[in-house]
Structure formats: C-alpha cells, structure tokens
Amino acid sequence: MTNEDAIFQLNGLIETARNGELGYLTAAQHVANTQLETVFLDYAKQRAGFVKHLQAEVERLGGTPATSGTIIAALHRGWIDLKSAVTGGDGASIIAACETGEDSGSAAFERVVNMDLTGETKTLVEKQYKSIVEAHKHMLHLKEQPATDYPKTD
C-alpha cells in the first residue's frame, strides 16, 4: 500500500471516528439517564482521542488529515434527535441507535485493518479497531437489558 493509499484510508477512519464522537455526544445530550450519559460521554472522549491519533498519523505520513465527519453521520445524529424527541430520552432507543453506529464503525475499521498496512499505522488502526469492537459489544449488552434498567434520572 502506498503512503497516499494509507492516507486516504486513515482519513476515512478519521471521519468514522468523528462520526462516533458526535453521535455519542448527541446521545449523551438526549438520554434521560445519568449513567448512560456518562457511558456515552466516555465513548465520545475515546473517539475524539482516536481522531487526534489518526490525524497525527496522516501528518506523519505526509498527508493532510480530514477534519470533520460525514453527511451520513449527520443524518444518523438527526435520527437520534428524532427518536429521543419521540421517546422522551428513552435509554433503550438511544442505545439501539448507538449500537447501529458502532456496527457501522466497526465494519469501517475492520475493512482497513484487513488491508496491507504496515508498522505504526497498522498498530494504531488495530488498537482502535479492538476498542471499537469492545464498545460495540458493550452497546449490544446494554441493548439486551430490560428498558426498566434505564429509568429517567432527570
């Protein structure tokens, strides 16, 4: 894989990570349960760190890093806004939306992990991919919990 190819792929992952960060921030703003709000804020912070490290790697490779998420993610965040408005911040519905986002993010990272990356770039992407897989498992676990486990705490 050329440096240009790696930069292109990393910029795609920057957008994916930024989408996750913004999605989790949106979820945290709308969920009516402080425990879930904390979980979502923690994942938003994690994704912001991913973005920072991916941008640094793009720069190290001589490229210009992406600086924003994608339009698709804006639509996904809009869906979270709509769903939370309808459900009044229902934790189960917001968790389901986050799980969908994690599924998408996991697939994007997995695709790049399976490419011919080398050295520091491969190590970075693999580490972030493993964290996203764990977050996805966490969202699936939360999604399987009864809705009564997430009472409103406003």
C-alpha positions in Angstrom: 0.0 0.0 0.0 1.4 3.4 -0.9 1.5 6.3 1.5 -1.2 8.0 -0.5 -3.5 4.9 -0.2 -2.8 4.8 3.6 -3.6 8.5 4.0 -6.8 8.0 2.1 -7.9 5.1 4.3 -6.8 6.9 7.5 -8.8 10.0 6.5 -11.8 7.7 6.1 -11.3 6.4 9.6 -10.9 9.9 10.9 -14.4 10.6 9.5 -15.7 7.4 11.1 -14.2 8.2 14.5 -15.5 11.8 14.3 -19.0 10.5 13.4 -18.8 8.2 16.5 -17.7 11.1 18.7 -20.5 13.4 17.5 -23.1 10.6 17.7 -22.2 9.8 21.3 -22.2 13.5 22.2 -25.7 13.7 20.7 -26.8 10.6 22.5 -25.5 12.0 25.8 -27.4 15.2 25.3 -30.7 13.4 24.8 -30.6 10.4 27.1 -32.6 10.9 30.4 -30.4 8.6 32.4 -27.2 9.9 34.0 -25.4 6.5 34.0 -26.0 6.2 30.2 -25.0 9.8 29.7 -21.7 9.1 31.4 -21.1 6.0 29.2 -21.9 8.0 26.1 -19.6 10.9 27.1 -16.8 8.4 27.8 -17.1 6.9 24.3 -17.3 10.4 22.8 -14.0 11.3 24.5 -12.4 8.0 23.4 -13.4 8.7 19.8 -12.0 12.3 20.0 -8.7 10.7 21.0 -8.9 8.3 18.0 -9.4 11.3 15.7 -6.4 13.1 17.2 -4.1 10.0 16.8 -5.3 9.2 13.3 -4.7 12.9 12.3 -1.2 12.7 13.7 -0.6 9.5 11.7 -1.8 11.1 8.5 0.6 14.1 9.1 3.4 11.7 9.9 2.8 10.1 6.5 2.9 13.5 4.8 -0.8 14.0 4.3 -3.5 16.5 5.2 -5.9 15.0 7.8 -9.6 15.1 7.5 -11.2 17.5 9.9 -14.9 16.5 10.0 -17.5 13.7 10.0 -19.7 12.7 7.1 -23.1 13.7 6.0 -24.4 10.2 6.7 -23.4 10.6 10.3 -25.3 13.9 10.4 -28.3 12.0 9.3 -27.7 9.4 11.9 -27.4 12.0 14.6 -30.6 13.5 13.3 -32.3 10.1 13.7 -31.1 10.1 17.3 -32.6 13.5 17.8 -35.9 12.4 16.3 -36.0 9.2 18.2 -35.2 10.8 21.5 -37.8 13.5 21.0 -40.4 10.9 20.3 -39.4 8.7 23.2 -38.5 11.5 25.7 -34.9 10.4 26.0 -35.6 6.7 26.3 -32.3 5.0 27.0 -33.1 1.7 25.2 -33.9 3.5 21.9 -30.8 5.7 22.1 -28.7 2.6 22.9 -30.1 0.9 19.9 -29.1 3.9 17.7 -25.6 3.9 19.2 -25.3 0.2 18.6 -26.2 0.7 14.9 -23.5 3.4 14.8 -20.9 1.1 16.4 -21.8 -1.7 13.9 -21.0 0.7 11.1 -17.8 2.0 12.7 -16.6 -1.5 13.4 -17.1 -2.5 9.8 -15.2 0.5 8.5 -12.2 -0.2 10.8 -12.3 -3.9 10.1 -12.1 -3.2 6.4 -8.9 -1.1 6.9 -7.4 -3.5 9.4 -7.5 -6.2 6.7 -5.6 -4.0 4.2 -1.9 -4.1 3.7 -0.9 -1.5 6.3 2.5 -1.7 8.0 4.3 -0.5 11.0 3.0 2.2 13.3 -0.1 2.7 11.0 -1.2 -0.9 11.3 -0.6 -0.9 15.1 -2.7 2.2 15.6 -5.6 1.0 13.4 -5.6 -2.4 15.0 -5.6 -0.9 18.5 -8.5 1.4 17.7 -10.4 -1.4 16.0 -10.2 -3.5 19.1 -11.6 -0.7 21.2 -14.5 -0.2 18.8 -15.3 -3.9 18.8 -15.4 -3.7 22.7 -17.6 -0.7 22.5 -19.9 -2.5 20.1 -20.1 -5.5 22.4 -20.9 -3.1 25.3 -23.7 -1.4 23.3 -25.1 -4.9 22.4 -25.0 -5.9 26.1 -26.8 -2.6 27.1 -29.3 -3.1 24.3 -30.2 -6.6 25.7 -31.0 -5.1 29.1 -34.7 -4.5 30.0 -35.8 -0.9 29.4 -36.6 -0.7 33.1 -32.8 -0.8 33.8 -32.6 2.7 32.4 -35.1 4.8 34.3 -35.1 8.6 33.7 -32.9 10.4 36.2 -33.5 14.0 35.2 
